[in-house]
Amino acid sequence: MKYLKKNDNYLSSLLFTGFITTIILSFRVFWQNTNAATQLSSTLVSTERITHSDKLSYQCVIQSPVKSAINCPVSGTIQEVYVSYGQKVHNDTPLAVLASPDSKKQFNANLIHYLKNKDQLNLIKEKDKQNAELYADGIIPFDERKNSSNQLNAQIIEFIQSENTIKDYCRYFDIPFTQVQSLTFANTQGVQELLEKPAKIVVKSTTEGILLLPNNQEKKHDKSTLTPGSKVEAGHILAIVGKPGLLKIDLSVPETDIHRIKIGQKVEIKPVAHRADIVEGEVKIVDRYNLSPGTREDIAYFPVLIEATCPENDCPLQSGMTAEVDIIVDEFTGIKVPNTAIHYENDKNFVIIEDSEKIQKKLPVQVISTDTKSILIDANTAEGESIVRNYKLP
């Protein structure tokens, strides 16, 4: 009995040892296969062809072609906004409502000034007409006739200035100018009704185009001058109207780059704050004969004009923004490999390729472009072939 128990213990120990050994061997084989797969994937390079751009990069401030500026008539607070920046507007499109405690007082003062100038102009016109008749009859001298004519011209200029001012106010207050134009101080009731009429200023576009910020630096804490609650001042530029769908960029290119730039080259323009928004354009003018101001006195700079088309109602580039401008000098299509994959021999460049059956061979290639870490090559590889990351010398 003791002998049988001893043999049973020995057999159990042997079976347990075999089980543990099997697990260890299985894990070792799995680890070797996994490691081999990892090494295999890390030693090969994909032969997928990519496009590489050789480009010249600059930074500039976008200046959209400006058709007109929209000024704030009086100091006050923006109450309502109808159109946001970047949207297309037409002539007389209402943009915002401006509230100002003094706005109606200023309108009334300018209305009185306009009516006074109108009465004064009529009096001087009548006097000048009389002097013209008196001079023709030889009753008054030439100097007196000349003085009355000069007074008339001066009064006409002053009247035009006051008329233009009241026209602006009428446009902002949505008051027909014909209603003001027909008034005189003799029409007491009409003047009184207009002076007492409550009104609000409606800021309107002065032309057709794209509504843009006057200067990106004025945009603080994601607020702008055309935001409800914004405080604005008289004479302040609320917005500019740019030409729809067109951006013009004037670059000063150093002499080290100018020889590489040609008319018609593709240009990519993107806001520095969001480089994913790309607007495409092209080089329109390359002026190699006229110098332009630069940042250094010991280098000559030359003007280059770039034009770009931008979506009219959703343009990511606005006047005043800092943008990155990439002029595409050339584009190459090839296979990107690390520097270690290339071997130079007998005036030719070679790589090692490996097919699906792990058979390797040497392949001559043409180097297209290089940088500090990689090389773009042109290679005739077949389907299923990969390039060895590190060239193995024989």
Order of alpha helices (4+ residues) and beta strands (2+ residues): alpha-beta-beta-beta-beta-beta-beta-alpha-alpha-alpha-alpha-beta-beta-beta-beta-beta-alpha-beta-beta-beta-beta-beta-beta-beta-beta-beta
